[in-house]
Amino acid sequence: MTEVEARGSAESYRQSSWRAFVFVLQFLKPQWRRLLLVCLIDISISFINLTIPWFGKFIIDQAFPQRDWNLTLTIALGIASLTLLVYSLSGLRTYLYNTAEMLIGLGIREKMYRHLQRLSLDTIESVPVGQQTFRITTDADRIAHMLVRILPTATMLVEFALILAIASYVEPVLTMIVMGFLIPWTILFIWVTHYGRILDRRRLRFGELRDAGILQAAASFPTIKAFNRVRSEIKRNLSANMAVQRVSAQGYLILVGFEFATQRLIPFLKSTTIYLFLIRKVVFGEMTLGMTVPMIAYLSRLSFPLERIVNFGCWIWQTMVSAERLMHLLTTEPAIQDPPDARRVES
């Protein structure tokens, strides 16, 4: 896309979500080793978390009935040691994850700054400074947050496979019932993401106009005051700010009902179903009381990996709005091209 074409297509520029996603993957490459280590830590933490509930089974079924306090102390020390190990691994994981996200965001900003410096002044000035600033900050942060989650989210499949295998082996019927609660959750999440994508595009557009108006007013305040345009500028900037708040309020009202359904109603129904089913099994002697500890832990967490994957898929879909805007800038070819044998100017 030439600079002349880019000047008049900023608002109407659209790309498929897949093409925009593939385009921004280039910024993930420098950090893939660090994120691979994050994935290995996530898998290790998952194995440890799947092990800890079995200590509760041994305490309830063996240590307490036999009053074996030595075994109880040994199990308690084992749980404390594994918990400490999980906290240590989680701290290391947080450090690596946040570092990767920060470096990806800096890489995106560096690429945007370098490309802007190669464009002509006419092209740069065709977009208000506030809009350029908004894209270099907000859009870059959104894309970096999306990219850094790709590999860690993929490890959720490993955790889901482990939990599903163990839970299905012990109680396949209850496992399938719990999986059924994912159906309404996924439908609600996809619907909210689809509508949120529309609102997000409008919110980002109004946010650009608001920031651009404030910066322009601050830069030309003496001229505005000289022509007695202060009230007009205040009214214009206030209208842009109100538009952003209006779109944000619409998104908030949708999230109120969505969060009630997905974070309260559906989890409550799922937990109640698990407890009632396991109580019946224990009362009829089909399962020991201690066995309910790992089963409750596994079934309560069974849908969590898939929820994270669906959540991330919807987040990618929504973030592609920012990816389109980044792609519009970086695919604009400068009017003056550097020759292939150009010598780099050293400072």
Salt bridges, closest charged atoms under 4 A:
GLU11 OE2 - ARG205 NH2 2.17
ASP42 OD1 - ARG93 NE 2.67
ASP61 OD2 - LYS57 NZ 3.46
GLU101 OE2 - HIS145 ND1 3.17
GLU110 OE2 - ARG114 NE 3.23
ASP139 OD2 - ARG325 NE 2.73
ASP141 OD1 - ARG109 NH2 2.61
GLU159 OE2 - ARG301 NE 2.29
GLU171 OE1 - LYS281 NZ 3.05
ASP200 OD2 - ARG142 NH2 2.55
ASP200 OD1 - ARG203 NH2 2.72
GLU208 OE2 - ARG135 NE 2.67
GLU208 OE1 - ARG205 NH1 3.80
GLU208 OE2 - ARG325 NH2 2.67
ASP211 OD1 - ARG210 NE 3.10
GLU233 OE1 - ARG236 NH2 2.66
GLU286 OE1 - LYS281 NZ 3.11
GLU324 OE2 - ARG197 NH2 3.97
GLU324 OE1 - ARG201 NH1 3.10
